[in-house]
């Protein structure tokens, strides 16, 4: 299996069709979990593709309901 690199906050925002600030709020609320988080308030965050797919499925399901 290929080693899939983590996704940046911008890539996740693009995938979920939201602004990057929404991703930060989602992390703060526990809706999505980064696999790497840099130091400080503006530390870079990276996410596993599997986590992004999980969140996307949940959000798509909420929209369908």
N, C-alpha and C positions, 0 to 999 in steps of 0.2 A: 504494500500500500504506500502511496506517495505521501511524503511529509508535507502537509498543508500548512502554510505559514499563518500566523494569527492575523486578524483584521484590525486595522486602525479604527479609531473613533469615526473618522470621516467615511471610511468604507462602510462601517456599520450604519451610519446615518443615511448614506446613499441607499443601502440595501433595504432599510426600513422606511425610506421616503420621509425622513424627519430631519430637523436641524440638529447639528452637533450638540447644542445645549440640551436638547431633549434626551440624548444619550446620557449626558451627565446626570440629569434628574432621574433617569431610569436606574442608573447605578446607585444613586443615593437612596432610592426607594427599595432597592433589592430586586427589581424586575429583571435586570440583566447583570451578570457577574463577569468582570474582566479577569483574564488569566494573568495579566501583568499590569501593574499600576505604578507609575513613576512617583517620585517624591513631590510633595508640595501640592498646593491647590490646583495648579495647572499641569500636574504630571501627566504624561502620556498614558493612555490606556490602550490595551490590546485585548482582543476577544477571540475565543475559539470559534471557528465556523459552525461547529455543532451548537454552541450556545446561541449564536445568531439565528440559526434555523429554528431552534426551539422557541425563541421569542417571537420570531416571525409567524410561526404556526399559531401561537397563542393570540397574537394581535389580529391575525386574519380571521381566526375563529370568533373573536369578540366583535369584529365588524359584521360578520355574517349573522350574528344573533339578533 
